[in-house]
Structures are given as C-alpha cells and as structure tokens.
Amino acid sequence: MASGSSGLLDFWLVKLLQSAFFPESPYLTVRIISGVFAALGIAFVFPIISLVVFDVCLWIWRLYSVNRNAYLQRQQQEQHQQQLLREQRRVLRKQQEQEQQEQHRSKTSTGKPPATSNS
C-alpha cells in the first residue's frame, strides 16, 4: 500500500513539474517567455519611478521646512516686538506713577491746596 501511494505522489509531482516547466500548449510557453522579458524590461523602470517620487517628496518637505522656518522667525520677531512694547509701557507707567507721587508730595508738603483763581 505504501508503494502505491508513493507512486501516486510521484505521478502527481512529475505531472505538476512537467506542466509548470513544459506546458503542452506552445502559446502558453510563448506567453511565459514574453512575460519574463516584459517583467525584466519593467524592472528597470521601478527604481527610476521610486527616485522621482523620492525627489518630489524631498522637494515638498524642503518647501515646507523653509516656510516653517520663516514662519517661526516671524513669530519670534513679533514676540520680541511685543515684549519691547510691554517694557516701554511698563516704564511709562512707572514714570507716570513717580510723577503723580511727586505732585502729591509737593501738594502735601506745602500744606495748602493749589491756588485756584476765583475772579
């Protein structure tokens, strides 16, 4: 029984390999050979296409990074200008407060209210 099953297995294996490597139809053989050559011809196109796609991706990334750097620089300049404006306002407020304190001191040191003209 074992020799019969191995004989059947050998038959199917031989039949499968024969149909894979030596098809009965010459049309199928020609199609396989032309398919191999077409695949070899197309194989050189894929690296070129991948390089073009990679180059386009790098170009887009570079444009994005340049615009982002310019945006960040503009934002930093605006923040710096805002800080300068805040500092100037703070200094002006401080000067105004000092002037008001000096005026208040001068009024209280004389003891008399400022003269008003009642004509």
MODELLER restraints for C-alpha pairs under 7 A, 6 or more apart:
rsr = mdl.restraints
at = mdl.atoms
rsr.add(forms.Gaussian(group=physical.xy_distance, feature=features.Distance(at['CA:23:A'], at['CA:29:A']), mean=6.30, stdev=0.5))
rsr.add(forms.Gaussian(group=physical.xy_distance, feature=features.Distance(at['CA:107:A'], at['CA:113:A']), mean=6.54, stdev=0.5))
